[in-house]
Amino acid sequence: MGDLWTDLQLACILFVFVYLVQWAVSTTGSRKVGILLSIVLVYLTVYQHVEVLILVMFFFFGYAFFETFEQTFIPFKP
């Protein structure tokens, strides 16, 4: 059984991989080429540079969070 960081990293990798497979298949039009492209992209970005995965996940979830957070403010009307 792994530690928490390893489990979170694996979950993020799987999430990014599934997203990339959907994107690559829709872009290339071929399922085999899309899966191969996704495997290459995940290997290069995740296993070579883990910082890229953290940055992408921050922007992916951070944008939705801050967009919702910004809408909760009521403008000040004097």
N, CA, C and O atoms as a printed pandas DataFrame, in Angstrom:
     atom_number atom_name residue_name chain_id  residue_number  x_coord  y_coord  z_coord
0              1         N          MET        A               1    0.851   -1.179    0.000
1              2        CA          MET        A               1    0.000    0.000    0.000
2              3         C          MET        A               1    0.889    1.231    0.000
3              4         O          MET        A               1    1.826    1.328    0.793
4              5         N          GLY        A               2    0.597    2.173   -0.891
5              6        CA          GLY        A               2    1.413    3.359   -1.023
6              7         C          GLY        A               2    1.002    4.446   -0.059
7              8         O          GLY        A               2   -0.006    4.343    0.639
8              9         N          ASP        A               3    1.790    5.466   -0.037
9             10        CA          ASP        A               3    1.447    6.591    0.815
10            11         C          ASP        A               3    0.447    7.496    0.093
11            12         O          ASP        A               3    0.104    7.247   -1.063
12            13         N          LEU        A               4   -0.011    8.527    0.762
13            14        CA          LEU        A               4   -1.059    9.394    0.237
14            15         C          LEU        A               4   -0.596   10.121   -1.021
15            16         O          LEU        A               4   -1.360   10.225   -1.980
16            17         N          TRP        A               5    0.633   10.625   -1.039
17            18        CA          TRP        A               5    1.121   11.377   -2.188
18            19         C          TRP        A               5    1.169   10.490   -3.437
19            20         O          TRP        A               5    0.812   10.942   -4.526
20            21         N          THR        A               6    1.598    9.252   -3.296
21            22        CA          THR        A               6    1.660    8.336   -4.431
22            23         C          THR        A               6    0.260    8.028   -4.962
23            24         O          THR        A               6    0.052    7.966   -6.174
24            25         N          ASP        A               7   -0.687    7.838   -4.062
25            26        CA          ASP        A               7   -2.058    7.562   -4.482
26            27         C          ASP        A               7   -2.677    8.766   -5.184
27            28         O          ASP        A               7   -3.355    8.607   -6.199
28            29         N          LEU        A               8   -2.454    9.962   -4.661
29            30        CA          LEU        A               8   -2.964   11.168   -5.307
30            31         C          LEU        A               8   -2.321   11.381   -6.673
31            32         O          LEU        A               8   -2.991   11.779   -7.626
32            33         N          GLN        A               9   -1.037   11.119   -6.760
33            34        CA          GLN        A               9   -0.340   11.272   -8.029
34            35         C          GLN        A               9   -0.893   10.286   -9.061
35            36         O          GLN        A               9   -1.082   10.653  -10.221
36            37         N          LEU        A              10   -1.149    9.058   -8.658
37            38        CA          LEU        A              10   -1.713    8.067   -9.571
38            39         C          LEU        A              10   -3.112    8.469  -10.020
39            40         O          LEU        A              10   -3.455    8.313  -11.192
40            41         N          ALA        A              11   -3.919    8.981   -9.104
41            42        CA          ALA        A              11   -5.267    9.426   -9.465
42            43         C          ALA        A              11   -5.211   10.586  -10.459
43            44         O          ALA        A              11   -5.998   10.624  -11.405
44            45         N          CYS        A              12   -4.306   11.515  -10.259
45            46        CA          CYS        A              12   -4.153   12.639  -11.184
46            47         C          CYS        A              12   -3.674   12.163  -12.552
47            48         O          CYS        A              12   -4.130   12.666  -13.579
48            49         N          ILE        A              13   -2.767   11.206  -12.569
49            50        CA          ILE        A              13   -2.263   10.669  -13.832
50            51         C          ILE        A              13   -3.396    9.998  -14.608
51            52         O          ILE        A              13   -3.524   10.199  -15.816
52            53         N          LEU        A              14   -4.213    9.207  -13.924
53            54        CA          LEU        A              14   -5.330    8.547  -14.593
54            55         C          LEU        A              14   -6.346    9.551  -15.118
55            56         O          LEU        A              14   -6.877    9.381  -16.216
56            57         N          PHE        A              15   -6.617   10.585  -14.350
57            58        CA          PHE        A              15   -7.549   11.629  -14.765
58            59         C          PHE        A              15   -7.034   12.324  -16.021
59            60         O          PHE        A              15   -7.782   12.507  -16.981
60            61         N          VAL        A              16   -5.764   12.709  -16.018
61            62        CA          VAL        A              16   -5.169   13.380  -17.166
62            63         C          VAL        A              16   -5.133   12.440  -18.367
63            64         O          VAL        A              16   -5.378   12.871  -19.493
64            65         N          PHE        A              17   -4.831   11.169  -18.143
65            66        CA          PHE        A              17   -4.770   10.208  -19.242
66            67         C          PHE        A              17   -6.132   10.048  -19.920
67            68         O          PHE        A              17   -6.216   10.058  -21.148
68            69         N          VAL        A              18   -7.190    9.903  -19.135
69            70        CA          VAL        A              18   -8.528    9.749  -19.714
70            71         C          VAL        A              18   -8.913   11.005  -20.486
71            72         O          VAL        A              18   -9.488   10.912  -21.570
72            73         N          TYR        A              19   -8.607   12.166  -19.945
73            74        CA          TYR        A              19   -8.902   13.422  -20.633
74            75         C          TYR        A              19   -8.115   13.515  -21.937
75            76         O          TYR        A              19   -8.660   13.927  -22.961
76            77         N          LEU        A              20   -6.845   13.139  -21.906
77            78        CA          LEU        A              20   -6.027   13.193  -23.113
78            79         C          LEU        A              20   -6.486   12.181  -24.159
79            80         O          LEU        A              20   -6.432   12.469  -25.354
80            81         N          VAL        A              21   -6.933   11.014  -23.734
81            82        CA          VAL        A              21   -7.442   10.025  -24.694
82            83         C          VAL        A              21   -8.666   10.581  -25.416
83            84         O          VAL        A              21   -8.770   10.467  -26.637
84            85         N          GLN        A              22   -9.578   11.175  -24.680
85            86        CA          GLN        A              22  -10.765   11.759  -25.311
86            87         C          GLN        A              22  -10.379   12.865  -26.286
87            88         O          GLN        A              22  -10.911   12.938  -27.394
88            89         N          TRP        A              23   -9.457   13.722  -25.873
89            90        CA          TRP        A              23   -9.017   14.810  -26.737
90            91         C          TRP        A              23   -8.300   14.288  -27.973
91            92         O          TRP        A              23   -8.567   14.751  -29.082
92            93         N          ALA        A              24   -7.397   13.333  -27.800
93            94        CA          ALA        A              24   -6.602   12.822  -28.912
94            95         C          ALA        A              24   -7.461   12.043  -29.904
95            96         O          ALA        A              24   -7.258   12.156  -31.113
96            97         N          VAL        A              25   -8.404   11.266  -29.418
97            98        CA          VAL        A              25   -9.280   10.511  -30.326
98            99         C          VAL        A              25  -10.155   11.464  -31.126
99           100         O          VAL        A              25  -10.359   11.257  -32.322
100          101         N          SER        A              26  -10.673   12.501  -30.485
101          102        CA          SER        A              26  -11.507   13.454  -31.224
102          103         C          SER        A              26  -10.675   14.288  -32.196
103          104         O          SER        A              26  -11.181   14.705  -33.238
104          105         N          THR        A              27   -9.423   14.532  -31.873
105          106        CA          THR        A              27   -8.567   15.330  -32.755
106          107         C          THR        A              27   -8.081   14.524  -33.948
107          108         O          THR        A              27   -8.131   15.005  -35.079
108          109         N          THR        A              28   -7.616   13.314  -33.713
109          110        CA          THR        A              28   -7.056   12.512  -34.798
110          111         C          THR        A              28   -8.110   11.737  -35.574
111          112         O          THR        A              28   -7.905   11.434  -36.749
112          113         N          GLY        A              29   -9.225   11.413  -34.949
113          114        CA          GLY        A              29  -10.261   10.640  -35.612
114          115         C          GLY        A              29  -10.011    9.145  -35.574
115          116         O          GLY        A              29  -10.842    8.375  -36.054
116          117         N          SER        A              30   -8.901    8.719  -35.022
117          118        CA          SER        A              30   -8.568    7.299  -34.929
118          119         C          SER        A              30   -8.347    6.936  -33.461
119          120         O          SER        A              30   -7.623    7.623  -32.740
120          121         N          ARG        A              31   -8.972    5.864  -33.041
121          122        CA          ARG        A              31   -8.846    5.453  -31.644
122          123         C          ARG        A              31   -7.429    4.969  -31.327
123          124         O          ARG        A              31   -6.886    5.307  -30.275
124          125         N          LYS        A              32   -6.826    4.187  -32.219
125          126        CA          LYS        A              32   -5.484    3.651  -31.964
126          127         C          LYS        A              32   -4.437    4.763  -31.911
127          128         O          LYS        A              32   -3.580    4.782  -31.028
128          129         N          VAL        A              33   -4.519    5.686  -32.864
129          130        CA          VAL        A              33   -3.556    6.798  -32.882
130          131         C          VAL        A              33   -3.774    7.704  -31.673
131          132         O          VAL        A              33   -2.810    8.208  -31.096
132          133         N          GLY        A              34   -5.021    7.912  -31.288
133          134        CA          GLY        A              34   -5.328    8.743  -30.130
134          135         C          GLY        A              34   -4.791    8.162  -28.839
135          136         O          GLY        A              34   -4.239    8.885  -28.010
136          137         N          ILE        A              35   -4.951    6.857  -28.661
137          138        CA          ILE        A              35   -4.436    6.203  -27.451
138          139         C          ILE        A              35   -2.916    6.238  -27.437
139          140         O          ILE        A              35   -2.313    6.491  -26.394
140          141         N          LEU        A              36   -2.289    5.988  -28.585
141          142        CA          LEU        A              36   -0.830    6.043  -28.659
142          143         C          LEU        A              36   -0.312    7.448  -28.360
143          144         O          LEU        A              36    0.668    7.610  -27.633
144          145         N          LEU        A              37   -0.970    8.458  -28.921
145          146        CA          LEU        A              37   -0.579    9.845  -28.652
146          147         C          LEU        A              37   -0.745   10.187  -27.176
147          148         O          LEU        A              37    0.092   10.884  -26.603
148          149         N          SER        A              38   -1.810    9.706  -26.562
149          150        CA          SER        A              38   -2.040    9.967  -25.138
150          151         C          SER        A              38   -0.979    9.311  -24.272
151          152         O          SER        A              38   -0.500    9.912  -23.311
152          153         N          ILE        A              39   -0.609    8.085  -24.605
153          154        CA          ILE        A              39    0.423    7.396  -23.839
154          155         C          ILE        A              39    1.738    8.155  -23.905
155          156         O          ILE        A              39    2.418    8.324  -22.893
156          157         N          VAL        A              40    2.092    8.609  -25.091
157          158        CA          VAL        A              40    3.342    9.364  -25.248
158          159         C          VAL        A              40    3.286   10.675  -24.470
159          160         O          VAL        A              40    4.246   11.024  -23.783
160          161         N          LEU        A              41    2.183   11.401  -24.568
161          162        CA          LEU        A              41    2.064   12.674  -23.854
162          163         C          LEU        A              41    2.089   12.489  -22.341
163          164         O          LEU        A              41    2.737   13.260  -21.633
164          165         N          VAL        A              42    1.395   11.480  -21.845
165          166        CA          VAL        A              42    1.390   11.236  -20.402
166          167         C          VAL        A              42    2.776   10.829  -19.930
167          168         O          VAL        A              42    3.225   11.280  -18.876
168          169         N          TYR        A              43    3.454    9.992  -20.686
169          170        CA          TYR        A              43    4.804    9.585  -20.282
170          171         C          TYR        A              43    5.751   10.786  -20.244
171          172         O          TYR        A              43    6.496   10.962  -19.280
172          173         N          LEU        A              44    5.722   11.597  -21.276
173          174        CA          LEU        A              44    6.654   12.733  -21.323
174          175         C          LEU        A              44    6.348   13.785  -20.265
175          176         O          LEU        A              44    7.266   14.334  -19.655
176          177         N          THR        A              45    5.068   14.070  -20.043
177          178        CA          THR        A              45    4.746   15.140  -19.103
178          179         C          THR        A              45    4.720   14.684  -17.655
179          180         O          THR        A              45    5.085   15.452  -16.764
180          181         N          VAL        A              46    4.296   13.447  -17.397
181          182        CA          VAL        A              46    4.112   13.010  -16.014
182          183         C          VAL        A              46    5.349   12.323  -15.464
183          184         O          VAL        A              46    5.837   12.690  -14.396
184          185         N          TYR        A              47    5.853   11.346  -16.168
185          186        CA          TYR        A              47    6.964   10.586  -15.621
186          187         C          TYR        A              47    8.301   11.298  -15.784
187          188         O          TYR        A              47    9.239   11.033  -15.032
188          189         N          GLN        A              48    8.397   12.188  -16.750
189          190        CA          GLN        A              48    9.632   12.944  -16.908
190          191         C          GLN        A              48    9.608   14.233  -16.094
191          192         O          GLN        A              48   10.627   14.631  -15.529
192          193         N          HIS        A              49    8.444   14.889  -16.033
193          194        CA          HIS        A              49    8.314   16.176  -15.348
194          195         C          HIS        A              49    7.009   16.192  -14.552
195          196         O          HIS        A              49    5.965   16.575  -15.081
196          197         N          VAL        A              50    7.062   15.782  -13.298
197          198        CA          VAL        A              50    5.870   15.734  -12.443
198          199         C          VAL        A              50    5.354   17.139  -12.158
199          200         O          VAL        A              50    4.161   17.321  -11.918
200          201         N          GLU        A              51    6.230   18.124  -12.182
201          202        CA          GLU        A              51    5.813   19.497  -11.908
202          203         C          GLU        A              51    4.789   19.978  -12.925
203          204         O          GLU        A              51    3.907   20.771  -12.593
204          205         N          VAL        A              52    4.900   19.503  -14.164
205          206        CA          VAL        A              52    3.949   19.896  -15.206
206          207         C          VAL        A              52    2.559   19.390  -14.857
207          208         O          VAL        A              52    1.579   20.110  -15.051
208          209         N          LEU        A              53    2.452   18.172  -14.348
209          210        CA          LEU        A              53    1.160   17.632  -13.951
210          211         C          LEU        A              53    0.535   18.472  -12.848
211          212         O          LEU        A              53   -0.657   18.777  -12.892
212          213         N          ILE        A              54    1.337   18.843  -11.864
213          214        CA          ILE        A              54    0.821   19.665  -10.764
214          215         C          ILE        A              54    0.354   21.014  -11.284
215          216         O          ILE        A              54   -0.695   21.504  -10.865
216          217         N          LEU        A              55    1.105   21.620  -12.182
217          218        CA          LEU        A              55    0.739   22.916  -12.751
218          219         C          LEU        A              55   -0.542   22.820  -13.575
219          220         O          LEU        A              55   -1.414   23.681  -13.462
220          221         N          VAL        A              56   -0.664   21.790  -14.395
221          222        CA          VAL        A              56   -1.864   21.614  -15.217
222          223         C          VAL        A              56   -3.082   21.389  -14.339
223          224         O          VAL        A              56   -4.139   21.971  -14.585
224          225         N          MET        A              57   -2.948   20.554  -13.320
225          226        CA          MET        A              57   -4.080   20.304  -12.425
226          227         C          MET        A              57   -4.476   21.567  -11.662
227          228         O          MET        A              57   -5.662   21.803  -11.430
228          229         N          PHE        A              58   -3.495   22.378  -11.273
229          230        CA          PHE        A              58   -3.795   23.626  -10.572
230          231         C          PHE        A              58   -4.591   24.566  -11.477
231          232         O          PHE        A              58   -5.580   25.157  -11.043
232          233         N          PHE        A              59   -4.162   24.703  -12.732
233          234        CA          PHE        A              59   -4.878   25.587  -13.642
234          235         C          PHE        A              59   -6.241   25.021  -14.019
235          236         O          PHE        A              59   -7.204   25.773  -14.174
236          237         N          PHE        A              60   -6.329   23.692  -14.169
237          238        CA          PHE        A              60   -7.594   23.078  -14.560
238          239         C          PHE        A              60   -8.647   23.252  -13.475
239          240         O          PHE        A              60   -9.772   23.667  -13.758
240          241         N          PHE        A              61   -8.287   22.938  -12.238
241          242        CA          PHE        A              61   -9.241   23.073  -11.148
242          243         C          PHE        A              61   -9.262   24.490  -10.579
243          244         O          PHE        A              61  -10.297   24.945  -10.093
244          245         N          GLY        A              62   -8.149   25.178  -10.633
245          246        CA          GLY        A              62   -8.076   26.525  -10.091
246          247         C          GLY        A              62   -8.942   27.505  -10.840
247          248         O          GLY        A              62   -9.557   28.376  -10.225
248          249         N          TYR        A              63   -9.008   27.388  -12.166
249          250        CA          TYR        A              63   -9.813   28.305  -12.961
250          251         C          TYR        A              63  -11.287   28.175  -12.599
251          252         O          TYR        A              63  -11.966   29.182  -12.398
252          253         N          ALA        A              64  -11.785   26.951  -12.514
253          254        CA          ALA        A              64  -13.191   26.734  -12.162
254          255         C          ALA        A              64  -13.477   27.219  -10.743
255          256         O          ALA        A              64  -14.532   27.797  -10.482
256          257         N          PHE        A              65  -12.534   26.984   -9.826
257          258        CA          PHE        A              65  -12.734   27.411   -8.444
258          259         C          PHE        A              65  -12.783   28.929   -8.342
259          260         O          PHE        A              65  -13.695   29.479   -7.725
260          261         N          PHE        A              66  -11.810   29.612   -8.942
261          262        CA          PHE        A              66  -11.760   31.065   -8.820
262          263         C          PHE        A              66  -12.858   31.751   -9.612
263          264         O          PHE        A              66  -13.292   32.840   -9.237
264          265         N          GLU        A              67  -13.322   31.140  -10.704
265          266        CA          GLU        A              67  -14.439   31.711  -11.442
266          267         C          GLU        A              67  -15.706   31.673  -10.599
267          268         O          GLU        A              67  -16.458   32.647  -10.570
268          269         N          THR        A              68  -15.951   30.563   -9.912
269          270        CA          THR        A              68  -17.108   30.446   -9.030
270          271         C          THR        A              68  -16.948   31.341   -7.813
271          272         O          THR        A              68  -17.907   31.967   -7.364
272          273         N          PHE        A              69  -15.741   31.400   -7.286
273          274        CA          PHE        A              69  -15.471   32.222   -6.106
274          275         C          PHE        A              69  -15.696   33.700   -6.404
275          276         O          PHE        A              69  -16.211   34.433   -5.560
276          277         N          GLU        A              70  -15.314   34.139   -7.598
277          278        CA          GLU        A              70  -15.466   35.539   -7.976
278          279         C          GLU        A              70  -16.935   35.928   -8.115
279          280         O          GLU        A              70  -17.290   37.072   -7.831
280          281         N          GLN        A              71  -17.781   35.023   -8.536
281          282        CA          GLN        A              71  -19.192   35.308   -8.721
282          283         C          GLN        A              71  -19.953   35.432   -7.409
283          284         O          GLN        A              71  -21.087   35.909   -7.404
284          285         N          THR        A              72  -19.361   35.018   -6.306
285          286        CA          THR        A              72  -20.050   35.103   -5.024
286          287         C          THR        A              72  -19.979   36.496   -4.404
287          288         O          THR        A              72  -20.718   36.796   -3.467
288          289         N          PHE        A              73  -19.095   37.347   -4.923
289          290        CA          PHE        A              73  -18.987   38.697   -4.393
290          291         C          PHE        A              73  -20.108   39.577   -4.935
291          292         O          PHE        A              73  -20.464   39.513   -6.112
292          293         N          ILE        A              74  -20.645   40.386   -4.058
293          294        CA          ILE        A              74  -21.694   41.346   -4.447
294          295         C          ILE        A              74  -21.024   42.691   -4.662
295          296         O          ILE        A              74  -20.311   43.165   -3.778
296          297         N          PRO        A              75  -21.230   43.317   -5.806
297          298        CA          PRO        A              75  -20.574   44.605   -6.041
298          299         C          PRO        A              75  -21.073   45.677   -5.067
299          300         O          PRO        A              75  -22.244   45.716   -4.692
300          301         N          PHE        A              76  -20.152   46.526   -4.683
301          302        CA          PHE        A              76  -20.472   47.603   -3.745
302          303         C          PHE        A              76  -21.126   48.764   -4.491
303          304         O          PHE        A              76  -20.575   49.286   -5.460
304          305         N          LYS        A              77  -22.306   49.156   -4.024
305          306        CA          LYS        A              77  -23.018   50.276   -4.650
306          307         C          LYS        A              77  -23.224   51.353   -3.600
307          308         O          LYS        A              77  -24.021   51.172   -2.680
308          309         N          PRO        A              78  -22.516   52.475   -3.723
309          310        CA          PRO        A              78  -22.656   53.534   -2.715
310          311         C          PRO        A              78  -23.927   54.310   -2.815
311          312         O          PRO        A              78  -24.156   55.225   -2.024
